[in-house]
Amino acid sequence: MYNDLFSIGPVTFHTYGLMSAIGIIAAYFVLESRIRKKGLDDSHLFGLLIACLVFGYAGSKLLYVLTILPLLASDPALFLHSLSNGWVIFGGLLGGILGGYLFCRWKKLPSWKFFDVGMPAVALAQGFGRIGCFFAGCCYGVETSGPVYLEFAHSDYAPNGIHLVPTQLISSAVDFGIFAILSLYDKKWKKKDGEVLALYLILYSGARIIVEFWRGDLIRGAVGPFSTSQFIGLFTLAAGIIIFAMRRKNRDPENTGIQEGAAPEAADARRQEKSDVEPAAAAAKETENAAAAPEDPDASWEANAAATRQDDTEK
C-alpha cells in the first residue's frame, strides 16, 4: 500500500495521518451529538477532547519508548527517530482516560457520565486509525498460507512480497463493531453510569489479546509469553469486568428509574403513585399541624364574646 499522499517541499502528507484526522473529526461530531442527547453541558467539549488527545498521545509515545528501552540503551540516537514514529495504542488509551478524568475533576463534571458518552467515539476513531495502519503497513500480521491475506509491495514497515494476516483490517472491523455495540448498549440496556466504559475495556481488551496472536511486528516487546499489549490487556480486561460488576451491583434505582427485579412500567407506576400521594399527604399534614397549633388568645376571646352575644339575642 502507498502511505505517501503528496509532498509540499520537505513536508510529506501520509494516509496514516489523514485517516487519524478523519477518526478524530468523526469522534468529535459523534461525541457532540451524544452529549446533547444526554442533556449534558457541551461547553467543555473542546477542552475535554484536547485533554484526552494530549494525554493520549503522550501515553502512547511513553509506552512505546518503554518497549524499546534496550534498543535506546545501545543507540540513544534512536530516541529522536522515535519522536515521529512508533505508538502503542494501549498507552494512548490509558493516557486518554487519565486526561479525561483529570479534566472532569478540574471542571467538576460527572466523569462516569462523560466516559460513557465518549467511549463509543473512541472506538470509532480507532477504527479509522487502523485503516491508516493498513495503508502504512504498520501493525502487520504474521506470514500465512491461508486464502485471506495482504501482500505489501511498497511498505516501509511490513515485509514486502509476503502473504500476511490482515491484522489491520481485522482490528478496524472489530473497532467499528465495538462502536456499534456500545452505542446500542447505552441506548437499550445501560442501568448505571460507568457501564459503557467498562464494556469498552472488556470488548477492546479481549479482542486485542486475540488479534495479538497474529501480529508479526514483535519489535513492540514482550513480557514472558505475552506481547506487551497482551500483558496490559489482561489487566484492562480484568479492570473492565470489575468495574462492570460493581456498577451493575450498586446501581441506584432513583438514577435508573428501574428497581431490582422490576420492569420499567412498574417503576413508572410507582413514581406516579408517589406523585399522587405526596400532595394528599402534604394537605393532611397541614391540617394536622393546624389542629395541633396553640389557640391565639385574642382570637379565642373574640369567639367567646360573639357566642355570648348570640346567646343573649336568643334569650
C-alpha positions as a Markdown table, in Angstrom:
| # | Residue | x | y | z |
|---|---|---|---|---|
| 1 | Met | 0.0 | 0.0 | 0.0 |
| 2 | Tyr | 1.0 | 3.6 | -0.5 |
| 3 | Asn | 1.3 | 5.7 | 2.6 |
| 4 | Asp | 2.6 | 8.9 | 1.0 |
| 5 | Leu | -0.2 | 11.1 | -0.4 |
| 6 | Phe | 1.7 | 14.1 | -1.6 |
| 7 | Ser | 4.5 | 16.4 | -0.6 |
| 8 | Ile | 4.9 | 20.2 | -0.3 |
| 9 | Gly | 8.6 | 21.0 | -0.1 |
| 10 | Pro | 10.1 | 18.9 | 2.6 |
| 11 | Val | 6.8 | 18.0 | 4.2 |
| 12 | Thr | 5.0 | 14.8 | 3.2 |
| 13 | Phe | 1.4 | 14.1 | 4.0 |
| 14 | His | 0.6 | 10.5 | 4.8 |
| 15 | Thr | -2.5 | 8.4 | 4.5 |
| 16 | Tyr | -2.0 | 7.3 | 8.1 |
| 17 | Gly | -2.2 | 10.9 | 9.3 |
| 18 | Leu | -5.2 | 11.5 | 7.1 |
| 19 | Met | -7.2 | 8.5 | 8.5 |
| 20 | Ser | -6.2 | 9.5 | 12.0 |
| 21 | Ala | -7.5 | 13.0 | 11.4 |
| 22 | Ile | -10.8 | 11.6 | 9.9 |
| 23 | Gly | -11.2 | 9.5 | 13.0 |
| 24 | Ile | -10.7 | 12.4 | 15.4 |
| 25 | Ile | -13.1 | 14.6 | 13.5 |
| 26 | Ala | -15.7 | 11.8 | 13.3 |
| 27 | Ala | -15.3 | 11.1 | 17.0 |
| 28 | Tyr | -15.8 | 14.8 | 17.8 |
| 29 | Phe | -19.1 | 15.0 | 16.0 |
| 30 | Val | -20.3 | 11.8 | 17.5 |
| 31 | Leu | -19.3 | 13.0 | 20.9 |
| 32 | Glu | -21.0 | 16.3 | 20.4 |
| 33 | Ser | -24.2 | 14.6 | 19.3 |
| 34 | Arg | -24.2 | 12.2 | 22.2 |
| 35 | Ile | -23.6 | 14.9 | 24.8 |
| 36 | Arg | -26.5 | 16.9 | 23.6 |
| 37 | Lys | -28.8 | 13.9 | 23.5 |
| 38 | Lys | -27.9 | 13.2 | 27.1 |
| 39 | Gly | -28.6 | 16.8 | 28.1 |
| 40 | Leu | -25.0 | 17.3 | 29.4 |
| 41 | Asp | -23.1 | 20.6 | 29.3 |
| 42 | Asp | -21.2 | 20.7 | 25.9 |
| 43 | Ser | -19.4 | 24.0 | 26.6 |
| 44 | His | -16.3 | 22.0 | 27.8 |
| 45 | Leu | -16.3 | 19.5 | 24.9 |
| 46 | Phe | -13.4 | 21.0 | 23.0 |
| 47 | Gly | -11.3 | 21.3 | 26.1 |
| 48 | Leu | -12.1 | 17.7 | 27.1 |
| 49 | Leu | -11.1 | 16.4 | 23.6 |
| 50 | Ile | -7.8 | 18.3 | 23.8 |
| 51 | Ala | -7.0 | 16.9 | 27.2 |
| 52 | Cys | -7.7 | 13.4 | 26.0 |
| 53 | Leu | -5.6 | 13.8 | 22.9 |
| 54 | Val | -2.7 | 15.4 | 24.7 |
| 55 | Phe | -2.6 | 12.7 | 27.4 |
| 56 | Gly | -3.4 | 10.0 | 24.9 |
| 57 | Tyr | -0.5 | 10.8 | 22.5 |
| 58 | Ala | 1.8 | 11.3 | 25.5 |
| 59 | Gly | 0.8 | 7.9 | 26.9 |
| 60 | Ser | 1.1 | 6.2 | 23.6 |
| 61 | Lys | 4.6 | 7.6 | 23.0 |
| 62 | Leu | 5.8 | 6.9 | 26.6 |
| 63 | Leu | 4.7 | 3.3 | 26.4 |
| 64 | Tyr | 6.4 | 2.9 | 23.0 |
| 65 | Val | 9.7 | 4.3 | 24.4 |
| 66 | Leu | 9.5 | 1.8 | 27.3 |
| 67 | Thr | 9.1 | -1.1 | 24.9 |
| 68 | Ile | 12.3 | -0.1 | 23.1 |
| 69 | Leu | 14.5 | 0.7 | 26.1 |
| 70 | Pro | 17.1 | -2.0 | 25.3 |
| 71 | Leu | 17.5 | -0.5 | 21.8 |
| 72 | Leu | 17.7 | 3.0 | 23.2 |
| 73 | Ala | 20.5 | 1.9 | 25.6 |
| 74 | Ser | 22.6 | 0.7 | 22.6 |
| 75 | Asp | 21.7 | 3.6 | 20.3 |
| 76 | Pro | 20.5 | 6.7 | 22.1 |
| 77 | Ala | 20.1 | 8.5 | 18.7 |
| 78 | Leu | 17.1 | 6.2 | 18.1 |
| 79 | Phe | 15.1 | 8.4 | 20.6 |
| 80 | Leu | 14.9 | 11.2 | 18.2 |
| 81 | His | 13.7 | 8.9 | 15.5 |
| 82 | Ser | 11.0 | 7.5 | 17.9 |
| 83 | Leu | 9.6 | 11.0 | 18.4 |
| 84 | Ser | 7.9 | 10.8 | 14.9 |
| 85 | Asn | 7.5 | 7.1 | 14.6 |
| 86 | Gly | 6.1 | 4.4 | 16.9 |
| 87 | Trp | 3.0 | 4.5 | 19.1 |
| 88 | Val | 1.4 | 2.0 | 21.4 |
| 89 | Ile | -2.4 | 2.1 | 21.4 |
| 90 | Phe | -2.9 | 0.8 | 24.9 |
| 91 | Gly | -0.7 | 3.7 | 26.2 |
| 92 | Gly | -2.8 | 6.1 | 24.3 |
| 93 | Leu | -6.0 | 4.6 | 25.6 |
| 94 | Leu | -4.9 | 4.7 | 29.3 |
| 95 | Gly | -3.4 | 8.2 | 28.8 |
| 96 | Gly | -6.6 | 9.4 | 27.2 |
| 97 | Ile | -8.7 | 8.1 | 30.0 |
| 98 | Leu | -6.5 | 9.7 | 32.6 |
| 99 | Gly | -6.6 | 13.0 | 30.7 |
| 100 | Gly | -10.4 | 12.9 | 30.5 |
| 101 | Tyr | -10.7 | 12.1 | 34.2 |
| 102 | Leu | -8.4 | 14.9 | 35.3 |
| 103 | Phe | -10.3 | 17.4 | 33.1 |
| 104 | Cys | -13.6 | 16.3 | 34.5 |
| 105 | Arg | -12.2 | 16.7 | 38.0 |
| 106 | Trp | -10.9 | 20.2 | 37.2 |
| 107 | Lys | -14.2 | 21.4 | 35.7 |
| 108 | Lys | -16.3 | 19.5 | 38.2 |
| 109 | Leu | -18.0 | 17.4 | 35.5 |
| 110 | Pro | -19.6 | 13.9 | 36.1 |
| 111 | Ser | -16.7 | 11.8 | 34.9 |
| 112 | Trp | -18.7 | 8.5 | 34.7 |
| 113 | Lys | -21.3 | 10.1 | 32.5 |
| 114 | Phe | -18.7 | 11.7 | 30.2 |
| 115 | Phe | -16.8 | 8.4 | 30.0 |
| 116 | Asp | -19.9 | 6.6 | 28.9 |
| 117 | Val | -20.7 | 9.2 | 26.3 |
| 118 | Gly | -17.2 | 9.3 | 25.0 |
| 119 | Met | -16.1 | 5.6 | 24.7 |
| 120 | Pro | -18.2 | 4.8 | 21.6 |
| 121 | Ala | -16.5 | 7.8 | 19.9 |
| 122 | Val | -13.1 | 6.4 | 20.9 |
| 123 | Ala | -13.8 | 3.1 | 19.3 |
| 124 | Leu | -14.9 | 4.9 | 16.1 |
| 125 | Ala | -11.7 | 6.9 | 16.0 |
| 126 | Gln | -9.7 | 3.7 | 16.5 |
| 127 | Gly | -11.5 | 2.1 | 13.5 |
| 128 | Phe | -10.4 | 4.8 | 11.2 |
| 129 | Gly | -6.9 | 4.8 | 12.7 |
| 130 | Arg | -6.5 | 1.1 | 11.9 |
| 131 | Ile | -7.3 | 1.8 | 8.3 |
| 132 | Gly | -4.4 | 4.2 | 8.4 |
| 133 | Cys | -2.2 | 1.3 | 9.7 |
| 134 | Phe | -3.3 | -0.7 | 6.7 |
| 135 | Phe | -2.1 | 1.9 | 4.3 |
| 136 | Ala | 1.1 | 2.5 | 6.2 |
| 137 | Gly | 1.8 | -1.2 | 6.6 |
| 138 | Cys | 2.5 | -1.0 | 10.3 |
| 139 | Cys | 0.8 | -3.3 | 12.9 |
| 140 | Tyr | 1.1 | -6.1 | 10.3 |
| 141 | Gly | 0.3 | -9.7 | 10.8 |
| 142 | Val | 2.4 | -12.9 | 10.7 |
| 143 | Glu | 3.0 | -14.8 | 7.5 |
| 144 | Thr | 0.1 | -17.0 | 6.4 |
| 145 | Ser | -0.7 | -19.6 | 3.7 |
| 146 | Gly | -4.4 | -19.1 | 4.1 |
| 147 | Pro | -6.8 | -17.8 | 1.5 |
| 148 | Val | -7.2 | -14.4 | 3.2 |
| 149 | Tyr | -4.0 | -12.3 | 3.3 |
| 150 | Leu | -2.4 | -9.0 | 2.5 |
| 151 | Glu | 0.8 | -8.6 | 0.4 |
| 152 | Phe | 2.7 | -5.3 | 0.6 |
| 153 | Ala | 4.9 | -4.1 | -2.2 |
| 154 | His | 6.0 | -0.6 | -1.1 |
| 155 | Ser | 5.8 | -0.6 | 2.7 |
| 156 | Asp | 8.5 | 0.9 | 4.9 |
| 157 | Tyr | 7.3 | -1.3 | 7.9 |
| 158 | Ala | 5.8 | -4.6 | 6.8 |
| 159 | Pro | 7.8 | -7.2 | 4.9 |
| 160 | Asn | 7.1 | -6.8 | 1.2 |
| 161 | Gly | 6.1 | -9.6 | -1.2 |
| 162 | Ile | 4.9 | -12.0 | 1.6 |
| 163 | His | 1.4 | -13.1 | 2.4 |
| 164 | Leu | 0.5 | -11.7 | 5.8 |
| 165 | Val | -2.6 | -12.0 | 8.1 |
| 166 | Pro | -4.6 | -8.7 | 7.6 |
| 167 | Thr | -4.5 | -7.8 | 11.2 |
| 168 | Gln | -5.0 | -4.1 | 10.5 |
| 169 | Leu | -8.3 | -4.6 | 8.7 |
| 170 | Ile | -9.4 | -7.2 | 11.3 |
| 171 | Ser | -8.7 | -4.7 | 14.1 |
| 172 | Ser | -10.5 | -1.9 | 12.2 |
| 173 | Ala | -13.6 | -4.1 | 11.7 |
| 174 | Val | -13.5 | -5.0 | 15.4 |
| 175 | Asp | -13.3 | -1.4 | 16.5 |
| 176 | Phe | -16.3 | -0.4 | 14.3 |
| 177 | Gly | -18.2 | -3.3 | 15.8 |
| 178 | Ile | -17.4 | -2.2 | 19.3 |
| 179 | Phe | -18.6 | 1.3 | 18.4 |
| 180 | Ala | -22.0 | -0.2 | 17.3 |
| 181 | Ile | -22.3 | -2.4 | 20.3 |
| 182 | Leu | -21.5 | 0.3 | 22.8 |
| 183 | Ser | -24.0 | 2.7 | 21.1 |
| 184 | Leu | -26.7 | 0.1 | 21.2 |
| 185 | Tyr | -26.0 | -1.0 | 24.8 |
| 186 | Asp | -26.0 | 2.6 | 26.0 |
| 187 | Lys | -29.4 | 3.2 | 24.3 |
| 188 | Lys | -31.2 | 0.0 | 25.4 |
| 189 | Trp | -29.6 | -1.8 | 28.3 |
| 190 | Lys | -27.4 | 0.6 | 30.4 |
| 191 | Lys | -28.5 | 0.8 | 34.0 |
| 192 | Lys | -25.8 | 2.8 | 35.6 |
| 193 | Asp | -23.1 | 5.3 | 34.6 |
| 194 | Gly | -19.8 | 3.7 | 34.0 |
| 195 | Glu | -21.1 | 0.5 | 32.4 |
| 196 | Val | -20.3 | 1.6 | 28.9 |
| 197 | Leu | -16.7 | 2.4 | 29.9 |
| 198 | Ala | -16.4 | -1.0 | 31.5 |
| 199 | Leu | -17.9 | -2.7 | 28.5 |
| 200 | Tyr | -15.4 | -1.0 | 26.2 |
| 201 | Leu | -12.5 | -2.2 | 28.3 |
| 202 | Ile | -13.9 | -5.7 | 28.2 |
| 203 | Leu | -14.5 | -5.8 | 24.5 |
| 204 | Tyr | -11.4 | -4.0 | 23.3 |
| 205 | Ser | -9.0 | -5.8 | 25.6 |
| 206 | Gly | -10.5 | -9.2 | 24.8 |
| 207 | Ala | -10.3 | -8.6 | 21.1 |
| 208 | Arg | -6.8 | -7.1 | 21.3 |
| 209 | Ile | -5.5 | -10.1 | 23.2 |
| 210 | Ile | -6.8 | -12.4 | 20.5 |
| 211 | Val | -5.6 | -10.4 | 17.5 |
| 212 | Glu | -2.2 | -10.1 | 19.0 |
| 213 | Phe | -1.6 | -13.8 | 18.4 |
| 214 | Trp | -1.4 | -13.0 | 14.7 |
| 215 | Arg | 0.6 | -9.8 | 14.9 |
| 216 | Gly | 4.1 | -10.1 | 13.3 |
| 217 | Asp | 5.7 | -6.8 | 14.5 |
| 218 | Leu | 7.3 | -8.2 | 17.6 |
| 219 | Ile | 9.6 | -5.1 | 18.0 |
| 220 | Arg | 6.9 | -3.8 | 20.4 |
| 221 | Gly | 8.3 | -6.0 | 23.0 |
| 222 | Ala | 7.1 | -8.9 | 25.1 |
| 223 | Val | 6.5 | -9.9 | 28.8 |
| 224 | Gly | 7.1 | -13.6 | 29.1 |
| 225 | Pro | 4.9 | -15.5 | 26.7 |
| 226 | Phe | 2.7 | -12.4 | 26.1 |
| 227 | Ser | 3.3 | -9.4 | 23.9 |
| 228 | Thr | 3.3 | -6.0 | 25.7 |
| 229 | Ser | -0.2 | -5.3 | 24.5 |
| 230 | Gln | -1.5 | -8.7 | 25.6 |
| 231 | Phe | 0.1 | -8.2 | 29.0 |
| 232 | Ile | -1.5 | -4.8 | 29.5 |
| 233 | Gly | -4.8 | -6.2 | 28.0 |
| 234 | Leu | -5.0 | -8.8 | 30.8 |
| 235 | Phe | -5.2 | -6.0 | 33.4 |
| 236 | Thr | -7.5 | -3.8 | 31.4 |
| 237 | Leu | -9.8 | -6.7 | 30.8 |
| 238 | Ala | -9.9 | -7.5 | 34.5 |
| 239 | Ala | -10.5 | -3.9 | 35.3 |
| 240 | Gly | -13.4 | -3.7 | 32.9 |
| 241 | Ile | -15.0 | -6.8 | 34.4 |
| 242 | Ile | -14.6 | -5.5 | 37.9 |
| 243 | Ile | -16.0 | -2.0 | 37.1 |
| 244 | Phe | -18.9 | -3.5 | 35.2 |
| 245 | Ala | -19.8 | -5.9 | 38.0 |
| 246 | Met | -19.6 | -3.1 | 40.7 |
| 247 | Arg | -21.6 | -0.6 | 38.7 |
| 248 | Arg | -24.4 | -3.1 | 38.0 |
| 249 | Lys | -24.5 | -4.3 | 41.5 |
| 250 | Asn | -24.6 | -0.9 | 43.1 |
| 251 | Arg | -26.9 | 0.8 | 40.7 |
| 252 | Asp | -29.2 | 3.5 | 42.2 |
| 253 | Pro | -32.9 | 2.9 | 41.4 |
| 254 | Glu | -33.5 | 6.7 | 41.6 |
| 255 | Asn | -31.0 | 7.3 | 38.9 |
| 256 | Thr | -32.0 | 4.4 | 36.6 |
| 257 | Gly | -35.8 | 4.5 | 37.1 |
| 258 | Ile | -35.7 | 0.7 | 37.5 |
| 259 | Gln | -35.7 | -1.2 | 40.7 |
| 260 | Glu | -34.2 | -4.6 | 41.3 |
| 261 | Gly | -36.4 | -7.2 | 39.6 |
| 262 | Ala | -38.9 | -4.7 | 38.4 |
| 263 | Ala | -39.9 | -3.8 | 34.9 |
| 264 | Pro | -39.7 | -0.2 | 33.7 |
| 265 | Glu | -43.5 | 0.0 | 33.6 |
| 266 | Ala | -43.7 | -0.9 | 37.3 |
| 267 | Ala | -41.1 | 1.7 | 38.2 |
| 268 | Asp | -43.1 | 4.3 | 36.3 |
| 269 | Ala | -46.3 | 3.3 | 38.1 |
| 270 | Arg | -44.6 | 3.6 | 41.5 |
| 271 | Arg | -43.3 | 7.0 | 40.6 |
| 272 | Gln | -46.8 | 8.1 | 39.5 |
| 273 | Glu | -48.3 | 6.7 | 42.7 |
| 274 | Lys | -45.8 | 8.6 | 44.7 |
| 275 | Ser | -46.6 | 11.8 | 42.9 |
| 276 | Asp | -50.3 | 11.3 | 43.6 |
| 277 | Val | -49.9 | 10.5 | 47.2 |
| 278 | Glu | -47.5 | 13.3 | 48.1 |
| 279 | Pro | -49.9 | 16.2 | 47.7 |
| 280 | Ala | -52.6 | 14.5 | 49.7 |
| 281 | Ala | -50.1 | 13.7 | 52.4 |
| 282 | Ala | -48.9 | 17.3 | 52.5 |
| 283 | Ala | -52.5 | 18.5 | 52.8 |
| 284 | Ala | -53.2 | 16.1 | 55.7 |
| 285 | Lys | -50.1 | 17.2 | 57.4 |
| 286 | Glu | -51.0 | 20.8 | 57.1 |
| 287 | Thr | -54.5 | 20.1 | 58.6 |
| 288 | Glu | -52.9 | 18.1 | 61.4 |
| 289 | Asn | -50.5 | 21.0 | 62.2 |
| 290 | Ala | -53.3 | 23.5 | 62.2 |
| 291 | Ala | -55.3 | 21.4 | 64.6 |
| 292 | Ala | -52.3 | 20.9 | 66.9 |
| 293 | Ala | -51.3 | 24.6 | 66.9 |
| 294 | Pro | -52.0 | 26.5 | 70.2 |
| 295 | Glu | -55.0 | 28.9 | 70.1 |
| 296 | Asp | -54.5 | 32.6 | 69.7 |
| 297 | Pro | -55.8 | 34.2 | 72.9 |
| 298 | Asp | -57.2 | 37.2 | 71.1 |
| 299 | Ala | -59.0 | 35.1 | 68.6 |
| 300 | Ser | -60.3 | 32.8 | 71.3 |
| 301 | Trp | -61.6 | 35.9 | 73.3 |
| 302 | Glu | -63.4 | 37.3 | 70.2 |
| 303 | Ala | -65.0 | 33.9 | 69.5 |
| 304 | Asn | -66.3 | 33.6 | 73.1 |
| 305 | Ala | -67.6 | 37.2 | 73.0 |
| 306 | Ala | -69.5 | 36.5 | 69.8 |
| 307 | Ala | -71.0 | 33.3 | 71.2 |
| 308 | Thr | -72.2 | 35.2 | 74.3 |
| 309 | Arg | -73.8 | 38.0 | 72.3 |
| 310 | Gln | -75.6 | 35.3 | 70.2 |
| 311 | Asp | -76.9 | 33.6 | 73.4 |
| 312 | Asp | -78.2 | 37.0 | 74.7 |
| 313 | Thr | -80.0 | 37.6 | 71.5 |
| 314 | Glu | -81.7 | 34.3 | 71.5 |
| 315 | Lys | -82.8 | 34.8 | 75.1 |
